Amino acid sequence: MAHRKEISTALWKRIHPLIPVVPPSPKGGRPSVDDQSALNGIVYVLRTGIAWEDLPQELGYGSGMTCWRRLRDWQAAGVCEPAP
């Protein structure tokens, strides 16, 4: 599956250190979507204005709900501010 990029590699290298590391769940479970893919999904949804649940799986960003949760968690951690 080809991964589309909404943000450049250069920009990701600047953003990556700002994102908190979340350890894997001790309960196991499904592997997490990587932060770069989740950020690309967030940017895609915000750029296009689609609903979170309409994020196309074939883009390789994870589900819309995963991207929404990641944005919520990053906002709670102070990585980015909530949109007005």
C-alpha positions in Angstrom: 0.0 0.0 0.0 1.5 3.3 -1.0 1.5 5.9 1.7 0.6 9.4 0.7 2.3 12.2 2.7 0.4 15.3 3.8 3.5 16.7 5.5 7.1 16.7 4.2 9.8 14.6 5.8 11.7 17.8 6.7 8.7 19.1 8.6 8.1 15.7 10.3 11.8 15.8 11.5 11.0 19.1 13.2 7.7 18.0 14.7 8.7 14.5 15.9 10.7 15.6 19.0 7.6 17.5 20.2 5.4 14.4 20.3 5.3 12.5 23.6 6.4 8.9 23.6 3.5 6.6 24.6 4.7 3.1 25.8 2.8 0.1 24.4 0.0 -1.2 26.4 1.0 -4.0 28.8 -2.2 -5.8 27.8 -0.8 -6.2 24.3 -3.3 -5.8 21.5 -3.1 -4.3 18.1 0.0 -2.4 17.2 -0.4 1.3 17.2 -0.5 3.4 14.1 2.8 5.3 14.0 2.7 9.0 14.9 3.8 10.2 11.4 0.9 8.3 9.8 -1.6 9.6 12.4 -0.4 13.2 11.8 -0.8 12.8 8.1 -4.3 11.5 8.7 -5.1 14.5 10.9 -3.8 17.0 8.4 -5.8 15.2 5.6 -9.0 15.4 7.6 -8.5 19.1 8.5 -7.5 20.0 4.9 -10.4 18.3 3.2 -13.1 18.9 5.8 -14.3 15.3 5.7 -15.7 13.7 8.8 -13.2 11.7 10.9 -15.0 8.4 10.1 -14.7 9.1 6.4 -10.9 9.0 6.4 -10.1 6.5 3.6 -8.3 3.5 5.0 -6.4 3.0 1.7 -4.3 6.1 2.4 -2.5 4.2 5.2 -3.1 6.7 8.0 -5.1 4.4 10.3 -8.8 4.9 11.1 -10.3 8.3 11.5 -11.1 7.5 15.1 -7.4 6.6 15.7 -6.3 9.9 14.2 -8.9 11.8 16.2 -7.8 10.2 19.4 -4.2 10.9 18.7 -5.1 14.6 18.1 -7.0 14.7 21.4 -4.1 13.1 23.3 -1.6 15.6 21.7 -3.9 18.5 22.6 -4.1 17.2 26.2 -0.3 16.9 26.4 0.1 20.5 25.2 1.7 19.5 21.8 -0.9 21.6 19.9 -3.8 23.8 20.8 -7.4 22.9 20.2 -8.9 24.6 17.2 -11.3 27.4 18.0 
